[in-house]
Amino acid sequence: MDMRSQTIGFPQARRDAASIFLAKVFYWMAVGLALTAAVAWFAVTSGLVFRLLGAPLIVLFIAEIALVWYLSARVGQMSPGAATACFLGYAGLNGLTLSVIFLAYTATSIAATFIITAGMFGAMSLYGFVTKRDLSGMGSFLFMGLIGIILASVVNLFLHSDSLGWTISFLGVLIFVGLTAYDVQKIKEMGEQGILEQGEVMIQRGAISGALSLYLDFINLFLMLLRFVGVSRD
């Protein structure tokens, strides 16, 4: 009887642990998105966005790339406080660089794109959490696709091809939708494998690492969709 109870209870305990850990990851992702939105809105309403155009924007862009690269590479060795500060710092910098989209698109279309992104992100997160299919193989394929669209985007900086730009955006939507499901499944597995039993330091490191992955999925999906949904101010 005891053996049967343990057999039944163990999968449930794993699901509960995964849910608790995912909730922590989504909490920090939401904090990052809220900070990005707040900084972007402040930059627009204060007029700071106009002073960011040109060289300052390039410097900020390079700084945030360096920061996200450092955080991704070192989060496993950082203290929880340092990892959290780096993540929030990156989210704030991203808010400054993203504020320029308000100069190109109407606020209404940006809000509509955000809502659509949230719906697609939520649906794929749910799929990643409940599916029994192993998405690890898909993750490798999507990562190669991500490298491809990054290279294509660099090339298009020189070509200025509208058709290539639309193709990159379309493929980007597919890639980041898939990466959302893949990353949620990976984070779920971290919870199932006992990260909650490894102490607060490991939990916070894991939560920030997972939050960064999902934050990047959301932001990039939003930017790709903005090309389709966004209404130009011109």
C-alpha positions in Angstrom: 0.0 0.0 0.0 2.8 2.4 0.9 4.7 1.4 -2.2 1.6 2.2 -4.3 1.1 5.6 -2.6 4.7 6.5 -3.3 4.4 5.5 -6.9 1.3 7.6 -7.4 2.7 10.6 -5.3 6.1 10.9 -6.9 5.0 12.1 -10.3 2.6 14.5 -8.7 5.4 15.8 -6.5 7.6 16.3 -9.6 4.8 18.3 -11.3 4.2 20.4 -8.2 8.0 21.2 -8.0 8.0 22.1 -11.7 5.0 24.4 -11.3 6.6 26.2 -8.3 9.9 26.7 -10.1 8.1 27.9 -13.3 6.1 30.3 -11.3 9.3 31.8 -9.9 10.8 32.0 -13.4 7.7 33.7 -14.8 7.7 36.1 -11.9 11.2 37.4 -12.7 10.4 37.4 -16.4 7.3 39.6 -15.7 9.4 41.9 -13.5 11.9 42.3 -16.4 9.2 43.0 -18.9 7.5 45.5 -16.6 10.8 47.3 -16.0 11.5 47.4 -19.8 8.1 48.9 -20.5 8.4 51.4 -17.7 11.8 52.6 -18.9 10.7 52.8 -22.5 7.6 54.8 -21.6 9.7 57.2 -19.4 12.1 57.7 -22.3 9.3 58.5 -24.6 7.2 60.8 -22.3 10.3 62.7 -21.0 11.7 63.3 -24.5 14.9 61.3 -23.6 14.3 59.1 -26.6 15.3 61.9 -29.0 18.6 62.2 -27.2 19.3 58.5 -27.7 19.2 58.6 -31.5 22.5 58.1 -33.2 25.7 57.3 -31.3 24.1 57.0 -27.8 21.8 54.3 -29.1 24.6 52.4 -30.6 26.6 52.5 -27.4 23.5 51.3 -25.4 22.9 48.5 -27.9 26.6 47.3 -27.5 26.3 47.6 -23.7 23.2 45.5 -23.5 24.7 42.8 -25.9 27.8 42.7 -23.7 25.6 42.5 -20.5 23.3 39.7 -21.7 26.3 37.7 -23.0 28.1 38.1 -19.6 24.9 37.1 -17.7 24.2 34.1 -19.9 27.8 32.9 -19.6 28.3 33.6 -15.9 24.9 33.2 -14.2 25.9 29.8 -12.8 28.8 31.3 -10.9 27.3 34.6 -9.8 25.7 35.4 -6.5 21.9 35.5 -6.6 22.0 39.3 -6.0 24.5 39.9 -8.8 22.6 37.7 -11.2 19.3 39.5 -10.4 20.9 43.0 -10.7 22.5 42.1 -14.1 19.1 40.8 -15.4 17.3 43.9 -14.2 20.1 46.1 -15.6 19.7 44.4 -18.9 15.9 44.8 -18.9 16.4 48.5 -18.1 18.9 49.1 -20.9 16.6 47.2 -23.3 13.8 49.6 -22.3 16.0 52.5 -23.5 16.9 51.0 -26.8 13.3 49.8 -27.5 11.9 53.2 -26.8 12.8 54.2 -30.3 10.0 52.0 -31.7 7.5 54.6 -30.5 9.1 56.9 -33.1 8.4 54.5 -35.9 5.0 52.9 -34.9 1.8 54.2 -33.3 1.3 53.5 -29.6 -2.0 51.7 -30.3 -0.3 49.2 -32.7 2.5 48.6 -30.3 0.0 47.8 -27.6 -1.9 45.5 -30.0 1.3 43.7 -30.9 2.1 43.3 -27.2 -1.3 41.7 -26.6 -0.9 39.3 -29.6 2.6 38.4 -28.4 1.4 37.7 -24.9 -1.3 35.4 -26.3 1.0 33.5 -28.5 3.7 33.3 -25.8 1.1 32.0 -23.3 -0.2 29.4 -25.6 3.3 28.0 -26.5 4.3 28.2 -22.8 1.3 26.0 -21.9 2.2 23.6 -24.8 5.8 23.4 -23.5 4.5 22.6 -20.0 1.9 19.9 -20.8 3.3 18.2 -23.9 4.8 14.7 -23.5 6.9 15.1 -26.6 10.6 15.6 -26.2 11.4 19.0 -27.7 15.2 18.8 -27.3 15.7 17.9 -31.0 13.5 20.8 -32.0 15.6 23.1 -29.8 18.8 22.3 -31.7 17.1 22.9 -35.0 15.6 26.2 -33.8 19.0 27.4 -32.5 20.5 26.8 -36.0 17.6 28.8 -37.4 18.2 31.6 -34.9 21.9 31.8 -36.1 20.6 31.9 -39.6 18.3 34.9 -39.1 20.9 36.8 -37.2 23.4 36.4 -40.1 20.6 37.3 -42.6 19.8 40.4 -40.5 23.4 41.5 -40.6 23.5 41.0 -44.3 20.3 43.0 -44.7 21.8 45.9 -43.0 23.8 46.4 -46.2 21.2 45.2 -48.7 18.2 47.0 -47.3 16.0 44.4 -48.9 12.3 44.6 -47.9 11.6 41.1 -49.1 14.5 39.7 -47.1 13.3 41.7 -44.1 9.8 40.3 -44.3 11.2 36.8 -44.7 13.4 37.2 -41.6 10.5 38.5 -39.6 8.3 35.5 -40.7 10.9 32.9 -39.9 11.7 34.8 -36.7 8.1 34.4 -35.5 8.2 30.7 -36.1 11.6 30.3 -34.4 10.7 32.3 -31.3 7.3 30.6 -30.9 9.1 27.2 -31.0 11.9 28.4 -28.7 9.2 29.5 -26.1 7.8 25.9 -25.9 11.3 24.4 -25.8 12.6 26.8 -23.1 9.5 26.2 -20.9 9.9 22.4 -21.2 13.6 22.8 -20.3 12.7 24.9 -17.2 10.0 22.5 -16.2 12.6 19.7 -16.3 14.8 21.7 -14.0 12.0 21.8 -11.5 11.3 18.1 -11.9 14.9 17.2 -11.4 15.0 18.7 -7.9 16.4 22.3 -8.2 14.1 23.3 -5.4 16.1 21.0 -3.1 19.4 22.6 -3.9 19.0 25.7 -1.8 18.1 29.3 -2.3 21.3 30.2 -4.2 20.7 27.6 -6.9 17.0 28.3 -7.1 17.6 32.0 -7.7 20.3 31.4 -10.2 18.1 29.0 -12.1 15.1 31.3 -11.9 17.1 34.2 -13.3 18.6 32.0 -16.1 15.2 30.8 -17.0 13.6 34.2 -16.8 16.3 35.6 -19.1 15.6 32.9 -21.7 11.9 33.5 -21.7 12.3 37.3 -21.6 14.4 37.1 -24.8 11.9 34.8 -26.4 9.1 37.3 -25.6 10.9 40.4 -26.7 12.2 39.0 -29.9 8.8 37.5 -30.8 7.3 40.9 -30.1 9.7 42.7 -32.4 9.2 40.1 -35.2 5.4 40.5 -34.9 5.7 44.3 -34.8 6.7 44.3 -38.5 3.4 42.6 -39.4 1.1 44.3 -36.9 2.7 47.7 -36.3 1.2 50.7 -37.9 3.8 53.2 -39.1 3.7 56.8 -38.0 4.5 58.0 -41.6 
